[in-house]
Amino acid sequence: MTSQQMGLRIASLIFALVAIFHVIRLFRHTAVTVGSHVIPMGLSWAGLIVGGLLCLWMWRLSSAAR
């Protein structure tokens, strides 16, 4: 495995963790507050989709990089 493949797989796992944390927030209905602003649940849906797509993209790139 090359260094590029390893880097892409690590990035993919990080994006997978982001997506998993968004799924957990959506199922547990956890409120997130930054300062005095409450972050809406819709952003977790967006984070789940973006994180999941980036995870798949990076993993596929790591498989193609040879």
C-alpha positions as protocol buffer text, in pm:
chain_id: "A"
residue {
  index: 1
  type: MET
  ca { x: 0 y: 0 z: 0 }
}
residue {
  index: 2
  type: THR
  ca { x: 143 y: 334 z: -101 }
}
residue {
  index: 3
  type: SER
  ca { x: 152 y: 644 z: 112 }
}
residue {
  index: 4
  type: GLN
  ca { x: -116 y: 803 z: -111 }
}
residue {
  index: 5
  type: GLN
  ca { x: -349 y: 506 z: -62 }
}
residue {
  index: 6
  type: MET
  ca { x: -293 y: 516 z: 314 }
}
residue {
  index: 7
  type: GLY
  ca { x: -369 y: 888 z: 326 }
}
residue {
  index: 8
  type: LEU
  ca { x: -688 y: 847 z: 127 }
}
residue {
  index: 9
  type: ARG
  ca { x: -805 y: 559 z: 348 }
}
residue {
  index: 10
  type: ILE
  ca { x: -738 y: 758 z: 664 }
}
residue {
  index: 11
  type: ALA
  ca { x: -930 y: 1055 z: 520 }
}
residue {
  index: 12
  type: SER
  ca { x: -1213 y: 817 z: 430 }
}
residue {
  index: 13
  type: LEU
  ca { x: -1227 y: 684 z: 786 }
}
residue {
  index: 14
  type: ILE
  ca { x: -1235 y: 1037 z: 927 }
}
residue {
  index: 15
  type: PHE
  ca { x: -1528 y: 1125 z: 700 }
}
residue {
  index: 16
  type: ALA
  ca { x: -1699 y: 800 z: 806 }
}
residue {
  index: 17
  type: LEU
  ca { x: -1665 y: 903 z: 1171 }
}
residue {
  index: 18
  type: VAL
  ca { x: -1818 y: 1242 z: 1091 }
}
residue {
  index: 19
  type: ALA
  ca { x: -2113 y: 1071 z: 922 }
}
residue {
  index: 20
  type: ILE
  ca { x: -2155 y: 829 z: 1213 }
}
residue {
  index: 21
  type: PHE
  ca { x: -2159 y: 1113 z: 1466 }
}
residue {
  index: 22
  type: HIS
  ca { x: -2430 y: 1286 z: 1262 }
}
residue {
  index: 23
  type: VAL
  ca { x: -2637 y: 965 z: 1258 }
}
residue {
  index: 24
  type: ILE
  ca { x: -2601 y: 938 z: 1636 }
}
residue {
  index: 25
  type: ARG
  ca { x: -2712 y: 1301 z: 1677 }
}
residue {
  index: 26
  type: LEU
  ca { x: -3015 y: 1242 z: 1454 }
}
residue {
  index: 27
  type: PHE
  ca { x: -3128 y: 929 z: 1641 }
}
residue {
  index: 28
  type: ARG
  ca { x: -3069 y: 1072 z: 1989 }
}
residue {
  index: 29
  type: HIS
  ca { x: -3208 y: 1419 z: 1902 }
}
residue {
  index: 30
  type: THR
  ca { x: -2908 y: 1575 z: 2074 }
}
residue {
  index: 31
  type: ALA
  ca { x: -2918 y: 1954 z: 2092 }
}
residue {
  index: 32
  type: VAL
  ca { x: -2599 y: 2132 z: 1989 }
}
residue {
  index: 33
  type: THR
  ca { x: -2547 y: 2490 z: 2098 }
}
residue {
  index: 34
  type: VAL
  ca { x: -2261 y: 2712 z: 1986 }
}
residue {
  index: 35
  type: GLY
  ca { x: -2254 y: 3024 z: 2198 }
}
residue {
  index: 36
  type: SER
  ca { x: -2618 y: 3129 z: 2204 }
}
residue {
  index: 37
  type: HIS
  ca { x: -2709 y: 2966 z: 1871 }
}
residue {
  index: 38
  type: VAL
  ca { x: -2883 y: 2630 z: 1852 }
}
residue {
  index: 39
  type: ILE
  ca { x: -2767 y: 2426 z: 1552 }
}
residue {
  index: 40
  type: PRO
  ca { x: -3069 y: 2287 z: 1363 }
}
residue {
  index: 41
  type: MET
  ca { x: -3107 y: 1915 z: 1302 }
}
residue {
  index: 42
  type: GLY
  ca { x: -3120 y: 1980 z: 926 }
}
residue {
  index: 43
  type: LEU
  ca { x: -2746 y: 2048 z: 934 }
}
residue {
  index: 44
  type: SER
  ca { x: -2690 y: 1697 z: 1063 }
}
residue {
  index: 45
  type: TRP
  ca { x: -2874 y: 1559 z: 761 }
}
residue {
  index: 46
  type: ALA
  ca { x: -2649 y: 1766 z: 537 }
}
residue {
  index: 47
  type: GLY
  ca { x: -2342 y: 1656 z: 737 }
}
residue {
  index: 48
  type: LEU
  ca { x: -2447 y: 1292 z: 707 }
}
residue {
  index: 49
  type: ILE
  ca { x: -2489 y: 1314 z: 330 }
}
residue {
  index: 50
  type: VAL
  ca { x: -2171 y: 1515 z: 267 }
}
residue {
  index: 51
  type: GLY
  ca { x: -1962 y: 1307 z: 509 }
}
residue {
  index: 52
  type: GLY
  ca { x: -2092 y: 982 z: 365 }
}
residue {
  index: 53
  type: LEU
  ca { x: -2030 y: 1085 z: 6 }
}
residue {
  index: 54
  type: LEU
  ca { x: -1679 y: 1209 z: 86 }
}
residue {
  index: 55
  type: CYS
  ca { x: -1608 y: 883 z: 269 }
}
residue {
  index: 56
  type: LEU
  ca { x: -1713 y: 675 z: -32 }
}
residue {
  index: 57
  type: TRP
  ca { x: -1525 y: 901 z: -274 }
}
residue {
  index: 58
  type: MET
  ca { x: -1199 y: 885 z: -80 }
}
residue {
  index: 59
  type: TRP
  ca { x: -1226 y: 506 z: -39 }
}
residue {
  index: 60
  type: ARG
  ca { x: -1285 y: 458 z: -411 }
}
residue {
  index: 61
  type: LEU
  ca { x: -991 y: 686 z: -491 }
}
residue {
  index: 62
  type: SER
  ca { x: -769 y: 484 z: -259 }
}
residue {
  index: 63
  type: SER
  ca { x: -868 y: 165 z: -438 }
}
residue {
  index: 64
  type: ALA
  ca { x: -795 y: 318 z: -779 }
}
residue {
  index: 65
  type: ALA
  ca { x: -459 y: 470 z: -678 }
}
residue {
  index: 66
  type: ARG
  ca { x: -199 y: 207 z: -766 }
}
